[in-house]
């Protein structure tokens, strides 16, 4: 999925949206680029790849950040996301392009576990 200034991601079908009405949005308007949400919380996973639902669920227990800066994000980075509905998602970054913020984007995979929190 491609996330940029004109698209967004949702926890409902379709997961990828061609508008900014989804729950997860890409933002490069501030000093650094980030993913953000009005409702969901983010947490970047550290260490080995292959994060599981149980690991996301455990680590998201105390998460409270609705904006996650992309400064430390590289290809392969995994980010857990929890929606207030109880859905949990795992975002796996494939490509990050933020050198020119006006053209910035993320290419990523998204796995959603429904009612998993």
Steps between C-alpha positions, in 0.01 A plus 500: 500500500614853427451761768559864403352848548189404301426146625426330831451160660187372669414209729191434286480395134646643291816510711669739258312820421560759228400777742597625847192355674673183622626456854875499422648792307847602379604854598806704405368842594696532826878497539509124433282248321277273705200271496209628703148417611225676691398175668761222467830472690839397356804317631813411302630151571872459557719198435426204279236505229193279503297675770198294607153603611587407860809724490301792357223450756751493789701803388195711410360461851654830613527675162366855485661662194268604217795625292813299422796680344669317214855617579606157633293298251672305222403219265388201706390706800188361669245728667209372708177700493196469729160638400236583767276227350745239629655432160879474489713551189861432415657737248822380333684775315631405156619842379524839670551816297510820706797692356259730314205535740265630230553172309538274804343156528508162674456169325390238752320177575209502745364203695181556702379278783134572573384535864844395621570745785 
